[in-house]
Amino acid sequence: MANELDGFHFEQNHGKARVRVARVWRADGGGGHSMVEWSVNITLFSDCINAYVRDDNSDIVATDTMKNTVYVKAKECSQQLSAEEFAILLAKHFTAFYPQVTSAIVKIVEKPWERINLNGQPHEHGFKLGNEKHTTEAVVKKSGGLKLTSGIAGLSVLKTTQSGFEGFVRDQYTALPETRERMLATEVTAIWRYSYDSISKVPQKPLYFNERYLDVKNVVLSTFFGPPKGGVYSASVQSTLFQIEKAVLIRFPDISSVQLKMPNIHFLPVNISTKDNTIVKFNDDVFLPTDEPHGSIEATLSRFWARM
Ligand SMILES: O=c1[nH]c(=O)c2[nH]c(=O)[nH]c2[nH]1
């Protein structure tokens, strides 16, 4: 929220960060339990300028109240819901309930608890922690205007062949050899924006956004790896990144833009020799794994009418 103040321009917001909540749903009459663990970030844009300039807190929604609201709303959700739905529900509450709140941003990171399978059987109430995380951000205006994004964080993938890098600029500082055979490893961060621009347009199908999350992840993985037999050749991280973004936009009509960050995590060839002796000669077999430095490659692909 922005104001003119004593001849200056002033912008402010307040909220509560990293509110952690876990919610369990116990199916009646047997069947499995479901659960989620969320870390919730709330930001409110509200007219509470008097707190800053007149020591008057009468317009302030206490961040402690915001924290409590997370638990009240989690309690009220008697059916399992996606992080996206919960983010929208919370943001809608803050903008609808408090006259002075004009918009709210709710971000959620879901911890990757997955139902455990024992001897091929899904366990009724047992979960284990997976790796990549489902993220979301809902920006809700008092009018019901919505900006909804979802994402995947920390999806680590690697392939041992079908990757190369050739034809790049060569100058007096270039040492990297051209290759059609290398390891390709990255940790994908993806954020995609849905085209629903008002909360009234959001699909009401239960767990719609969880299904979408799994579908997008599947498109990322299948484009990165190619078919199980033979895979697919990657001419660069840039090329693979673009193919993934294009596949996401072609496959999902309600996604209007997609941003990918794909650091190039290098596995260096190991060659060890003395002046007289070769001790280890690299033959696409022994690598030195690294995490720094890494290449950083990011791009956003949007439909013409949309922007991230
Ligand atoms: O796929 C790649 N893209 C680059 O931009 C790059 N730069 C580099 O040194 N190696 C690679 N690999």
The ligand as a MOL file (V3000), in Angstrom:
LIG
                    3D

  0  0  0     0  0            999 V3000
M  V30 BEGIN CTAB
M  V30 COUNTS 12 13 0 0 0
M  V30 BEGIN ATOM
M  V30 1 O 24.1600 -26.4120 -21.5920 0
M  V30 2 C 25.0360 -25.5750 -21.3520 0
M  V30 3 N 24.7420 -24.2450 -21.4770 0
M  V30 4 C 25.6640 -23.2670 -21.2520 0
M  V30 5 O 25.3490 -22.0580 -21.3760 0
M  V30 6 C 26.9420 -23.6870 -20.8460 0
M  V30 7 N 28.0760 -23.0040 -20.5280 0
M  V30 8 C 29.0120 -23.9440 -20.2020 0
M  V30 9 O 30.1920 -23.6650 -19.8290 0
M  V30 10 N 28.5050 -25.1890 -20.3090 0
M  V30 11 C 27.2240 -25.0570 -20.7110 0
M  V30 12 N 26.2580 -25.9750 -20.9580 0
M  V30 END ATOM
M  V30 BEGIN BOND
M  V30 1 2 1 2
M  V30 2 1 2 3
M  V30 3 1 2 12
M  V30 4 1 3 4
M  V30 5 2 4 5
M  V30 6 1 4 6
M  V30 7 1 6 7
M  V30 8 2 6 11
M  V30 9 1 7 8
M  V30 10 2 8 9
M  V30 11 1 8 10
M  V30 12 1 10 11
M  V30 13 1 11 12
M  V30 END BOND
M  V30 END CTAB
M  END
